[in-house]
């Protein structure tokens, strides 16, 4: 007899956990460079789509079939009897889809740590292996009735079973793969490589936080009986740990880097969520606060340690978030466990429960780390020495979107794309667009000629290039317009002057501030005196601080207006 309430709860949890794929995709895309965005999105899509049939064919049976201490059974297509492990009133297919989305989450964690330099085909292969064998076997130990479950190991929603598995795989993969080009100096100092969109990163963080209520709350797999009470506790402890971890990271980075680090703080939210996942059903709200504080410290110093000491390049902080805090949260459950379901059962060390339960938690963490580290080392090395794990240097510099997917830009409608269609069928088609077809002279926009007698020798042509802060664009444009300068070319550039500026930090690594974002404005004048332009620009840009900008003045030999054929002084007059 099925329970509608329990079944709906499990299916709702499955849907929310599935949506975590979107959160991971946004986080990873935002914390990496735009030239790899399409590749990141493709990998997050495919690890779920590859993992689903793989888990159906092999993984689910290995994880939940049979009662073996080390491994379940081989049950292709999930046709066996799983009555013994099914939640009360929940159909097998509902339980299957719930476990499928958990498997996909473990696989997708690896993507971020190995981003920007991994072959797509290689990613697809090791993602499939994780879903087929790696995750199901350790999952059987914990959730399928294996030896850890028999000992009393507790991992409610997957700090170890899901997140640490993915985090350890990410650490091994990133170490074997090697750092991105330019990540470390010749003397081994870590360089910051900022992601291209903190907006996407923050969106991904909020999506994951929301979905985590399904991840942890749905793991009750029931609302009937005492399920509602446990689910309520899980929601509170999950949210509390994440919030406290976020505040902790903000304070730590504020003290260490003189300013609160946005990307690291976002990682702090995820770290708190990962750490509380193991014991969210067993700890009190106070216990979740302590776990959140510990997670905040662990993620900041963990990411710095991995990046600067181990020299493992992890673009998104996956190792610090999932590996370190997955292990930490599982172990801390042994210290703060107070509930067992709806009953008070203080198993934690700090509540007088002794060290037995704590020891089991430590043993489980160590065993799973060993399993994943050994097997993934083998998998990555086999791939590396056969089809190859890493893209070429040229492909990495170009970005993986183009060589791996034929994608010029993941933001084609929002930013200029280098024209690569000339001489192709696509280029011929583009040339036929109405607005680009040449028109006869008599049908052109009528031009009002400006009298320019004597202008050739009276009006000198000068080009003025202004390098300034991007924030000064609007006020500078208005000031130039007020003195009669209307034509201008403006580009966003990066560059450096004599002064290098104050040090800045991104995720604990010092940012190379020798290249700062600036605006370059170019104007060509003749009628308006150069000195007038220079003095106007100086008045607008001057603050007296480093970085006000520079002005360059050049002589111009010739100017031609393409549409009318007018040259020099006449070409600069736009009275039409």
C-alpha positions as a Python dict, from the first residue, in 0.01 Angstrom:
ca = {
    (1, 'X'): (0, 0, 0),
    (2, 'X'): (159, 322, -115),
    (3, 'X'): (153, 648, 81),
    (4, 'X'): (65, 948, -136),
    (5, 'X'): (223, 1190, 111),
    (6, 'X'): (552, 1002, 134),
    (7, 'X'): (569, 943, -240),
    (8, 'X'): (503, 1308, -322),
    (9, 'X'): (768, 1411, -69),
    (10, 'X'): (1029, 1182, -227),
    (11, 'X'): (943, 1294, -582),
    (12, 'X'): (951, 1661, -481),
    (13, 'X'): (1291, 1607, -319),
    (14, 'X'): (1413, 1437, -637),
    (15, 'X'): (1299, 1731, -850),
    (16, 'X'): (1476, 1982, -623),
    (17, 'X'): (1798, 1780, -619),
    (18, 'X'): (1786, 1759, -999),
    (19, 'X'): (1766, 2138, -1013),
    (20, 'X'): (2098, 2147, -828),
    (21, 'X'): (2254, 2072, -1167),
    (22, 'X'): (2154, 2424, -1271),
    (23, 'X'): (2311, 2563, -955),
    (24, 'X'): (2639, 2382, -1014),
    (25, 'X'): (2638, 2492, -1379),
    (26, 'X'): (2592, 2859, -1285),
    (27, 'X'): (2853, 2847, -1009),
    (28, 'X'): (3112, 2680, -1226),
    (29, 'X'): (3043, 2905, -1524),
    (30, 'X'): (3059, 3220, -1313),
    (31, 'X'): (3382, 3124, -1135),
    (32, 'X'): (3564, 3044, -1461),
    (33, 'X'): (3646, 3251, -1770),
    (34, 'X'): (3384, 3329, -2032),
    (35, 'X'): (3575, 3146, -2306),
    (36, 'X'): (3490, 2817, -2133),
    (37, 'X'): (3126, 2883, -2044),
    (38, 'X'): (2974, 2665, -2315),
    (39, 'X'): (3202, 2377, -2218),
    (40, 'X'): (3101, 2409, -1851),
    (41, 'X'): (2732, 2406, -1935),
    (42, 'X'): (2773, 2105, -2163),
    (43, 'X'): (2958, 1906, -1898),
    (44, 'X'): (2695, 1974, -1633),
    (45, 'X'): (2425, 1867, -1874),
    (46, 'X'): (2599, 1550, -1982),
    (47, 'X'): (2708, 1418, -1645),
    (48, 'X'): (2340, 1393, -1551),
    (49, 'X'): (2237, 1252, -1888),
    (50, 'X'): (2521, 998, -1890),
    (51, 'X'): (2485, 917, -1522),
    (52, 'X'): (2111, 843, -1542),
    (53, 'X'): (2130, 539, -1774),
    (54, 'X'): (2459, 427, -1615),
    (55, 'X'): (2302, 421, -1270),
    (56, 'X'): (1996, 243, -1411),
    (57, 'X'): (2203, -21, -1590),
    (58, 'X'): (2454, -102, -1317),
    (59, 'X'): (2489, 148, -1035),
    (60, 'X'): (2156, 112, -853),
    (61, 'X'): (2191, -266, -823),
    (62, 'X'): (2546, -240, -692),
    (63, 'X'): (2434, 19, -437),
    (64, 'X'): (2107, -127, -307),
    (65, 'X'): (2087, -485, -433),
    (66, 'X'): (2179, -767, -196),
    (67, 'X'): (2321, -758, 154),
    (68, 'X'): (2692, -798, 89),
    (69, 'X'): (2931, -613, 317),
    (70, 'X'): (3134, -464, 30),
    (71, 'X'): (2907, -464, -276),
    (72, 'X'): (2544, -513, -368),
    (73, 'X'): (2435, -714, -669),
    (74, 'X'): (2443, -689, -1045),
    (75, 'X'): (2085, -603, -1140),
    (76, 'X'): (2064, -441, -1484),
    (77, 'X'): (1757, -228, -1544),
    (78, 'X'): (1646, -244, -1178),
    (79, 'X'): (1428, -554, -1204),
    (80, 'X'): (1499, -713, -863),
    (81, 'X'): (1312, -706, -534),
    (82, 'X'): (1407, -404, -321),
    (83, 'X'): (1129, -428, -66),
    (84, 'X'): (1373, -459, 224),
    (85, 'X'): (1533, -118, 160),
    (86, 'X'): (1234, 81, 31),
    (87, 'X'): (1095, 363, 249),
    (88, 'X'): (748, 298, 386),
    (89, 'X'): (481, 351, 122),
    (90, 'X'): (721, 462, -153),
    (91, 'X'): (727, 284, -494),
    (92, 'X'): (1057, 151, -622),
    (93, 'X'): (1064, 391, -918),
    (94, 'X'): (1020, 694, -691),
    (95, 'X'): (1310, 576, -477),
    (96, 'X'): (1514, 503, -790),
    (97, 'X'): (1480, 854, -934),
    (98, 'X'): (1559, 1004, -594),
    (99, 'X'): (1884, 809, -578),
    (100, 'X'): (1963, 884, -942),
    (101, 'X'): (1977, 1259, -886),
    (102, 'X'): (2207, 1206, -587),
    (103, 'X'): (2443, 1004, -806),
    (104, 'X'): (2449, 1283, -1066),
    (105, 'X'): (2538, 1536, -796),
    (106, 'X'): (2847, 1338, -695),
    (107, 'X'): (2962, 1323, -1058),
    (108, 'X'): (2912, 1692, -1131),
    (109, 'X'): (3132, 1809, -841),
    (110, 'X'): (3440, 1692, -1029),
    (111, 'X'): (3367, 1922, -1323),
    (112, 'X'): (3451, 2248, -1147),
    (113, 'X'): (3790, 2148, -1011),
    (114, 'X'): (3905, 2027, -1353),
    (115, 'X'): (3750, 2313, -1551),
    (116, 'X'): (3914, 2503, -1836),
    (117, 'X'): (4166, 2237, -1942),
    (118, 'X'): (3998, 1891, -1957),
    (119, 'X'): (3906, 1710, -2278),
    (120, 'X'): (3531, 1678, -2310),
    (121, 'X'): (3544, 1313, -2417),
    (122, 'X'): (3764, 1233, -2117),
    (123, 'X'): (3518, 1405, -1887),
    (124, 'X'): (3231, 1198, -2026),
    (125, 'X'): (3425, 875, -1966),
    (126, 'X'): (3527, 935, -1604),
    (127, 'X'): (3183, 1079, -1523),
    (128, 'X'): (3030, 751, -1645),
    (129, 'X'): (3276, 547, -1436),
    (130, 'X'): (3182, 743, -1123),
    (131, 'X'): (2812, 672, -1180),
    (132, 'X'): (2868, 307, -1275),
    (133, 'X'): (3103, 190, -1002),
    (134, 'X'): (3281, 442, -780),
    (135, 'X'): (2982, 613, -621),
    (136, 'X'): (2757, 302, -597),
    (137, 'X'): (3011, 89, -409),
    (138, 'X'): (3090, 344, -138),
    (139, 'X'): (2718, 431, -136),
    (140, 'X'): (2641, 64, -65),
    (141, 'X'): (2871, 72, 235),
    (142, 'X'): (2682, 369, 379),
    (143, 'X'): (2321, 346, 258),
    (144, 'X'): (2282, 1, 103),
    (145, 'X'): (2336, -214, 408),
    (146, 'X'): (2714, -250, 372),
    (147, 'X'): (2978, -278, 640),
    (148, 'X'): (2973, 87, 745),
    (149, 'X'): (2597, 80, 787),
    (150, 'X'): (2633, -232, 1001),
    (151, 'X'): (2881, -52, 1225),
    (152, 'X'): (2639, 238, 1277),
    (153, 'X'): (2803, 497, 1050),
    (154, 'X'): (2571, 794, 1000),
    (155, 'X'): (2560, 1011, 691),
    (156, 'X'): (2202, 1131, 663),
    (157, 'X'): (2205, 1299, 321),
    (158, 'X'): (2555, 1254, 185),
    (159, 'X'): (2834, 1470, 328),
    (160, 'X'): (3057, 1168, 272),
    (161, 'X'): (2854, 949, 35),
    (162, 'X'): (2797, 1228, -219),
    (163, 'X'): (3005, 1538, -154),
    (164, 'X'): (3327, 1390, -22),
    (165, 'X'): (3324, 1126, -295),
    (166, 'X'): (3297, 1400, -558),
    (167, 'X'): (3548, 1620, -373),
    (168, 'X'): (3815, 1351, -343),
    (169, 'X'): (3771, 1263, -710),
    (170, 'X'): (3804, 1635, -790),
    (171, 'X'): (4128, 1662, -589),
    (172, 'X'): (4285, 1359, -755),
    (173, 'X'): (4175, 1470, -1101),
    (174, 'X'): (4297, 1828, -1063),
    (175, 'X'): (4633, 1708, -925),
    (176, 'X'): (4691, 1465, -1212),
    (177, 'X'): (4565, 1715, -1470),
    (178, 'X'): (4794, 1995, -1359),
    (179, 'X'): (4726, 2367, -1319),
    (180, 'X'): (4594, 2603, -1583),
    (181, 'X'): (4848, 2795, -1790),
    (182, 'X'): (4959, 3101, -1596),
    (183, 'X'): (4819, 2987, -1261),
    (184, 'X'): (5160, 2968, -1094),
    (185, 'X'): (5472, 3178, -1139),
    (186, 'X'): (5813, 3023, -1198),
    (187, 'X'): (5881, 3038, -824),
    (188, 'X'): (5553, 2861, -748),
    (189, 'X'): (5349, 3159, -629),
    (190, 'X'): (4977, 3124, -698),
    (191, 'X'): (4817, 3381, -927),
    (192, 'X'): (4450, 3465, -905),
    (193, 'X'): (4247, 3393, -1218),
    (194, 'X'): (3912, 3561, -1144),
    (195, 'X'): (3592, 3421, -1284),
    (196, 'X'): (3406, 3622, -1543),
    (197, 'X'): (3070, 3659, -1368),
    (198, 'X'): (3006, 3679, -995),
    (199, 'X'): (2641, 3731, -1088),
    (200, 'X'): (2622, 3378, -1227),
    (201, 'X'): (2820, 3247, -932),
    (202, 'X'): (2579, 3407, -684),
    (203, 'X'): (2277, 3280, -879),
    (204, 'X'): (2419, 2929, -866),
    (205, 'X'): (2479, 2960, -493),
    (206, 'X'): (2120, 3068, -424),
    (207, 'X'): (1985, 2787, -645),
    (208, 'X'): (2194, 2532, -457),
    (209, 'X'): (2089, 2669, -119),
    (210, 'X'): (1722, 2644, -218),
    (211, 'X'): (1763, 2293, -359),
    (212, 'X'): (1952, 2179, -50),
    (213, 'X'): (1623, 2180, 140),
    (214, 'X'): (1518, 1903, -98),
    (215, 'X'): (1860, 1739, -76),
    (216, 'X'): (1857, 1718, 304),
    (217, 'X'): (1485, 1746, 379),
    (218, 'X'): (1386, 1497, 113),
    (219, 'X'): (1629, 1244, 260),
    (220, 'X'): (1375, 1174, 535),
    (221, 'X'): (1192, 991, 248),
    (222, 'X'): (873, 1019, 456),
    (223, 'X'): (649, 1277, 619),
    (224, 'X'): (417, 1033, 788),
    (225, 'X'): (477, 926, 1146),
    (226, 'X'): (766, 1123, 1285),
    (227, 'X'): (890, 1226, 941),
    (228, 'X'): (740, 1573, 963),
    (229, 'X'): (922, 1646, 1290),
    (230, 'X'): (1255, 1525, 1154),
    (231, 'X'): (1210, 1716, 825),
    (232, 'X'): (1137, 2035, 1017),
    (233, 'X'): (1454, 1993, 1222),
    (234, 'X'): (1652, 1922, 906),
    (235, 'X'): (1532, 2242, 739),
    (236, 'X'): (1631, 2453, 1039),
    (237, 'X'): (1976, 2302, 1092),
    (238, 'X'): (2052, 2309, 718),
    (239, 'X'): (1968, 2677, 689),
    (240, 'X'): (2140, 2772, 1014),
    (241, 'X'): (2472, 2609, 926),
    (242, 'X'): (2479, 2769, 582),
    (243, 'X'): (2400, 3117, 714),
    (244, 'X'): (2654, 3101, 996),
    (245, 'X'): (2925, 2964, 765),
    (246, 'X'): (2861, 3251, 524),
    (247, 'X'): (2897, 3514, 797),
    (248, 'X'): (3209, 3340, 927),
    (249, 'X'): (3378, 3345, 586),
    (250, 'X'): (3285, 3709, 533),
    (251, 'X'): (3449, 3804, 864),
    (252, 'X'): (3761, 3594, 800),
    (253, 'X'): (3821, 3736, 453),
    (254, 'X'): (3747, 4088, 576),
    (255, 'X'): (4023, 4052, 835),
    (256, 'X'): (4272, 3867, 616),
    (257, 'X'): (4225, 4052, 286),
    (258, 'X'): (4105, 4389, 428),
    (259, 'X'): (3784, 4353, 228),
    (260, 'X'): (3513, 4083, 231),
    (261, 'X'): (3581, 3843, -58),
    (262, 'X'): (3261, 3785, -259),
    (263, 'X'): (3349, 3457, -428),
    (264, 'X'): (3498, 3305, -113),
    (265, 'X'): (3188, 3407, 85),
    (266, 'X'): (2969, 3233, -171),
    (267, 'X'): (3186, 2925, -122),
    (268, 'X'): (3125, 2966, 250),
    (269, 'X'): (2751, 2922, 200),
    (270, 'X'): (2808, 2597, 13),
    (271, 'X'): (3062, 2479, 269),
    (272, 'X'): (2809, 2517, 548),
    (273, 'X'): (2552, 2325, 347),
    (274, 'X'): (2794, 2041, 276),
    (275, 'X'): (2914, 2017, 636),
    (276, 'X'): (2565, 1997, 789),
    (277, 'X'): (2440, 1738, 542),
    (278, 'X'): (2571, 1436, 735),
    (279, 'X'): (2417, 1519, 1070),
    (280, 'X'): (2134, 1761, 990),
    (281, 'X'): (1882, 1516, 1143),
    (282, 'X'): (2086, 1445, 1456),
    (283, 'X'): (2215, 1785, 1571),
    (284, 'X'): (2042, 2070, 1748),
    (285, 'X'): (2027, 2422, 1604),
    (286, 'X'): (2311, 2515, 1839),
    (287, 'X'): (2513, 2222, 1708),
    (288, 'X'): (2450, 2340, 1352),
    (289, 'X'): (2584, 2686, 1445),
    (290, 'X'): (2912, 2534, 1564),
    (291, 'X'): (2934, 2318, 1251),
    (292, 'X'): (2872, 2628, 1038),
    (293, 'X'): (3153, 2819, 1210),
    (294, 'X'): (3392, 2526, 1165),
    (295, 'X'): (3292, 2498, 798),
    (296, 'X'): (3367, 2868, 744),
    (297, 'X'): (3720, 2835, 876),
    (298, 'X'): (3773, 2507, 693),
    (299, 'X'): (3671, 2639, 351),
    (300, 'X'): (3888, 2954, 366),
    (301, 'X'): (4204, 2789, 490),
    (302, 'X'): (4131, 2470, 297),
    (303, 'X'): (4108, 2651, -36),
    (304, 'X'): (4424, 2849, 43),
    (305, 'X'): (4608, 2529, 140),
    (306, 'X'): (4506, 2343, -175),
    (307, 'X'): (4583, 2641, -398),
    (308, 'X'): (4905, 2770, -243),
    (309, 'X'): (5063, 2475, -62),
    (310, 'X'): (4955, 2167, -255),
    (311, 'X'): (4972, 2365, -583),
    (312, 'X'): (4649, 2203, -703),
    (313, 'X'): (4454, 2438, -928),
    (314, 'X'): (4085, 2423, -837),
    (315, 'X'): (3907, 2711, -1018),
    (316, 'X'): (3581, 2690, -821),
    (317, 'X'): (3699, 2571, -479),
    (318, 'X'): (3532, 2229, -513),
    (319, 'X'): (3795, 2054, -302),
    (320, 'X'): (3763, 2299, -15),
    (321, 'X'): (3383, 2298, -26),
    (322, 'X'): (3302, 1933, -92),
    (323, 'X'): (3603, 1724, 7),
    (324, 'X'): (3725, 1905, 317),
    (325, 'X'): (3382, 2002, 449),
    (326, 'X'): (3225, 1671, 355),
    (327, 'X'): (3479, 1497, 578),
    (328, 'X'): (3458, 1766, 846),
    (329, 'X'): (3079, 1759, 870),
    (330, 'X'): (3069, 1381, 897),
    (331, 'X'): (3327, 1379, 1177),
    (332, 'X'): (3160, 1668, 1363),
    (333, 'X'): (2838, 1466, 1365),
    (334, 'X'): (3022, 1233, 1603),
    (335, 'X'): (3070, 1528, 1839),
    (336, 'X'): (2727, 1694, 1820),
    (337, 'X'): (2478, 1409, 1760),
    (338, 'X'): (2185, 1453, 1999),
    (339, 'X'): (1878, 1306, 1827),
    (340, 'X'): (1799, 969, 1671),
    (341, 'X'): (1488, 1028, 1465),
    (342, 'X'): (1226, 1175, 1699),
    (343, 'X'): (1398, 1046, 2010),
    (344, 'X'): (1671, 1209, 2213),
    (345, 'X'): (1979, 987, 2197),
    (346, 'X'): (2295, 1184, 2277),
    (347, 'X'): (2555, 986, 2088),
    (348, 'X'): (2790, 1282, 2041),
    (349, 'X'): (3107, 1319, 2244),
    (350, 'X'): (3000, 1663, 2370),
    (351, 'X'): (2676, 1520, 2506),
    (352, 'X'): (2839, 1236, 2697),
    (353, 'X'): (2804, 972, 2428),
    (354, 'X'): (3167, 864, 2442),
    (355, 'X'): (3404, 809, 2152),
    (356, 'X'): (3254, 493, 1999),
    (357, 'X'): (3021, 669, 1755),
    (358, 'X'): (3284, 935, 1685),
    (359, 'X'): (3538, 665, 1601),
    (360, 'X'): (3298, 501, 1356),
    (361, 'X'): (3245, 837, 1181),
    (362, 'X'): (3621, 885, 1146),
    (363, 'X'): (3665, 530, 1019),
    (364, 'X'): (3396, 580, 754),
    (365, 'X'): (3555, 900, 628),
    (366, 'X'): (3900, 742, 604),
    (367, 'X'): (3766, 431, 427),
    (368, 'X'): (3574, 627, 164),
    (369, 'X'): (3868, 860, 101),
    (370, 'X'): (4094, 559, 44),
    (371, 'X'): (3843, 392, -190),
    (372, 'X'): (3784, 697, -407),
    (373, 'X'): (4148, 809, -411),
    (374, 'X'): (4280, 470, -523),
    (375, 'X'): (4013, 399, -784),
    (376, 'X'): (4006, 749, -934),
    (377, 'X'): (4386, 760, -952),
    (378, 'X'): (4368, 447, -1165),
    (379, 'X'): (4084, 586, -1379),
    (380, 'X'): (4250, 922, -1445),
    (381, 'X'): (4588, 770, -1525),
    (382, 'X'): (4435, 518, -1767),
    (383, 'X'): (4256, 801, -1948),
    (384, 'X'): (4569, 1018, -1941),
    (385, 'X'): (4785, 751, -2103),
    (386, 'X'): (4529, 643, -2365),
    (387, 'X'): (4306, 912, -2514),
    (388, 'X'): (4457, 1192, -2306),
    (389, 'X'): (4312, 1391, -2019),
    (390, 'X'): (4413, 1745, -2104),
    (391, 'X'): (4357, 1963, -2408),
    (392, 'X'): (4651, 2115, -2596),
    (393, 'X'): (4813, 2439, -2486),
    (394, 'X'): (4672, 2623, -2787),
    (395, 'X'): (4319, 2498, -2715),
    (396, 'X'): (4341, 2599, -2351),
    (397, 'X'): (4456, 2950, -2440),
    (398, 'X'): (4179, 2983, -2696),
    (399, 'X'): (3919, 2853, -2451),
    (400, 'X'): (3740, 2521, -2478),
    (401, 'X'): (3420, 2655, -2630),
    (402, 'X'): (3563, 2686, -2981),
    (403, 'X'): (3787, 2377, -3021),
    (404, 'X'): (3566, 2138, -2822),
    (405, 'X'): (3220, 2254, -2931),
    (406, 'X'): (3262, 2486, -3229),
    (407, 'X'): (3112, 2769, -3022),
    (408, 'X'): (3251, 3115, -3091),
    (409, 'X'): (3102, 3257, -2776),
    (410, 'X'): (2847, 3153, -2514),
    (411, 'X'): (2739, 3519, -2511),
    (412, 'X'): (2694, 3585, -2881),
    (413, 'X'): (2402, 3825, -2833),
    (414, 'X'): (2571, 4022, -2558),
    (415, 'X'): (2928, 4075, -2665),
    (416, 'X'): (3117, 4110, -2991),
    (417, 'X'): (3225, 3787, -3152),
    (418, 'X'): (3537, 3772, -3365),
    (419, 'X'): (3415, 3746, -3726),
    (420, 'X'): (3519, 3403, -3848),
    (421, 'X'): (3263, 3354, -4126),
    (422, 'X'): (3434, 3548, -4405),
    (423, 'X'): (3460, 3343, -4722),
    (424, 'X'): (3215, 3080, -4600),
    (425, 'X'): (2855, 3008, -4691),
    (426, 'X'): (2755, 3169, -4363),
    (427, 'X'): (2951, 3478, -4458),
    (428, 'X'): (2780, 3497, -4797),
    (429, 'X'): (2441, 3475, -4631),
    (430, 'X'): (2531, 3745, -4381),
    (431, 'X'): (2642, 3973, -4663),
    (432, 'X'): (2290, 3963, -4809),
    (433, 'X'): (2126, 4112, -4504),
    (434, 'X'): (1931, 4421, -4606),
    (435, 'X'): (2121, 4673, -4394),
    (436, 'X'): (2458, 4570, -4537),
    (437, 'X'): (2370, 4582, -4908),
    (438, 'X'): (2527, 4885, -5079),
    (439, 'X'): (2281, 5143, -5220),
    (440, 'X'): (2314, 5371, -5519),
    (441, 'X'): (2456, 5718, -5454),
    (442, 'X'): (2130, 5888, -5550),
    (443, 'X'): (1942, 5679, -5291),
    (444, 'X'): (2186, 5739, -5011),
    (445, 'X'): (2105, 5952, -4708),
    (446, 'X'): (2125, 6315, -4828),
    (447, 'X'): (2428, 6507, -4710),
    (448, 'X'): (2446, 6873, -4625),
    (449, 'X'): (2788, 6993, -4734),
    (450, 'X'): (2987, 7209, -4496),
    (451, 'X'): (3185, 7496, -4640),
    (452, 'X'): (3550, 7410, -4589),
    (453, 'X'): (3734, 7668, -4795),
    (454, 'X'): (4079, 7716, -4655),
    (455, 'X'): (4029, 7441, -4401),
    (456, 'X'): (4316, 7228, -4525),
    (457, 'X'): (4573, 7465, -4383),
    (458, 'X'): (4375, 7632, -4108),
    (459, 'X'): (4254, 7320, -3927),
    (460, 'X'): (4508, 7067, -3809),
    (461, 'X'): (4386, 6708, -3760),
    (462, 'X'): (4468, 6559, -3420),
    (463, 'X'): (4382, 6233, -3251),
    (464, 'X'): (4339, 6237, -2874),
    (465, 'X'): (4343, 5908, -2683),
    (466, 'X'): (4215, 5913, -2326),
    (467, 'X'): (4279, 5628, -2079),
    (468, 'X'): (4051, 5660, -1778),
    (469, 'X'): (3844, 5475, -1521),
    (470, 'X'): (3536, 5308, -1666),
    (471, 'X'): (3317, 5489, -1415),
    (472, 'X'): (3410, 5822, -1573),
    (473, 'X'): (3260, 5746, -1913),
    (474, 'X'): (2926, 5926, -1883),
    (475, 'X'): (3057, 6246, -1729),
    (476, 'X'): (3347, 6255, -1977),
    (477, 'X'): (3116, 6203, -2273),
    (478, 'X'): (2891, 6489, -2160),
    (479, 'X'): (3186, 6720, -2101),
    (480, 'X'): (3327, 6657, -2449),
    (481, 'X'): (2986, 6704, -2608),
    (482, 'X'): (2959, 7044, -2435),
    (483, 'X'): (3269, 7170, -2622),
    (484, 'X'): (3157, 7034, -2957),
    (485, 'X'): (3319, 6689, -2964),
    (486, 'X'): (3055, 6435, -3062),
    (487, 'X'): (3236, 6162, -3255),
    (488, 'X'): (3425, 5912, -3042),
    (489, 'X'): (3532, 5549, -3024),
    (490, 'X'): (3518, 5384, -2684),
    (491, 'X'): (3657, 5044, -2585),
    (492, 'X'): (3707, 4856, -2260),
    (493, 'X'): (4073, 4767, -2215),
    (494, 'X'): (4314, 4636, -1952),
    (495, 'X'): (4656, 4777, -1891),
    (496, 'X'): (4907, 4914, -1643),
    (497, 'X'): (5097, 5231, -1571),
    (498, 'X'): (5407, 5298, -1367),
    (499, 'X'): (5225, 5248, -1038),
    (500, 'X'): (5104, 4894, -971),
    (501, 'X'): (4837, 4984, -717),
    (502, 'X'): (4748, 4830, -383),
    (503, 'X'): (4737, 4448, -361),
    (504, 'X'): (4399, 4285, -411),
    (505, 'X'): (4290, 3928, -335),
    (506, 'X'): (4061, 3678, -505),
    (507, 'X'): (3990, 3350, -321),
    (508, 'X'): (4300, 3400, -110),
    (509, 'X'): (4541, 3452, -400),
    (510, 'X'): (4683, 3791, -487),
    (511, 'X'): (4539, 3939, -804),
    (512, 'X'): (4786, 4056, -1067),
    (513, 'X'): (4696, 4425, -1048),
    (514, 'X'): (4945, 4524, -1317),
    (515, 'X'): (4657, 4483, -1561),
    (516, 'X'): (4357, 4685, -1453),
    (517, 'X'): (4026, 4737, -1636),
    (518, 'X'): (4014, 5080, -1801),
    (519, 'X'): (3824, 5270, -2067),
    (520, 'X'): (3996, 5396, -2380),
    (521, 'X'): (3824, 5687, -2557),
    (522, 'X'): (3953, 5802, -2895),
    (523, 'X'): (3849, 6126, -3064),
    (524, 'X'): (3976, 6305, -3374),
    (525, 'X'): (3936, 6684, -3377),
    (526, 'X'): (4016, 6973, -3606),
    (527, 'X'): (3766, 7253, -3546),
    (528, 'X'): (3784, 7212, -3168),
    (529, 'X'): (4130, 7309, -3036),
    (530, 'X'): (4336, 7027, -2888),
    (531, 'X'): (4415, 7229, -2577),
    (532, 'X'): (4045, 7282, -2511),
    (533, 'X'): (3987, 6908, -2524),
    (534, 'X'): (4288, 6835, -2302),
    (535, 'X'): (4190, 7088, -2038),
    (536, 'X'): (3830, 6964, -2036),
    (537, 'X'): (3943, 6604, -1991),
    (538, 'X'): (4185, 6698, -1712),
    (539, 'X'): (3914, 6885, -1527),
    (540, 'X'): (3676, 6587, -1546),
    (541, 'X'): (3924, 6312, -1457),
    (542, 'X'): (4136, 6481, -1192),
    (543, 'X'): (4110, 6350, -835),
    (544, 'X'): (4476, 6367, -732),
    (545, 'X'): (4493, 5989, -676),
    (546, 'X'): (4678, 5717, -863),
    (547, 'X'): (4476, 5591, -1158),
    (548, 'X'): (4323, 5917, -1281),
    (549, 'X'): (4436, 5826, -1633),
    (550, 'X'): (4648, 5957, -1918),
    (551, 'X'): (4600, 6161, -2236),
    (552, 'X'): (4790, 6097, -2560),
    (553, 'X'): (4788, 6337, -2857),
    (554, 'X'): (4877, 6228, -3213),
    (555, 'X'): (4898, 6400, -3549),
    (556, 'X'): (4656, 6264, -3811),
    (557, 'X'): (4757, 6271, -4178),
    (558, 'X'): (4426, 6195, -4341),
    (559, 'X'): (4060, 6124, -4261),
    (560, 'X'): (3813, 5982, -4515),
    (561, 'X'): (3436, 5953, -4470),
    (562, 'X'): (3348, 5633, -4655),
    (563, 'X'): (2988, 5717, -4747),
    (564, 'X'): (3050, 6059, -4901),
    (565, 'X'): (3416, 6049, -4995),
    (566, 'X'): (3482, 6370, -4801),
    (567, 'X'): (3827, 6401, -4653),
    (568, 'X'): (4007, 6563, -4362),
    (569, 'X'): (3822, 6861, -4207),
    (570, 'X'): (3505, 6797, -4407),
    (571, 'X'): (3498, 6431, -4310),
    (572, 'X'): (3478, 6527, -3943),
    (573, 'X'): (3174, 6752, -3984),
    (574, 'X'): (2854, 6564, -3919),
    (575, 'X'): (2597, 6824, -4013),
    (576, 'X'): (2374, 6598, -4226),
}
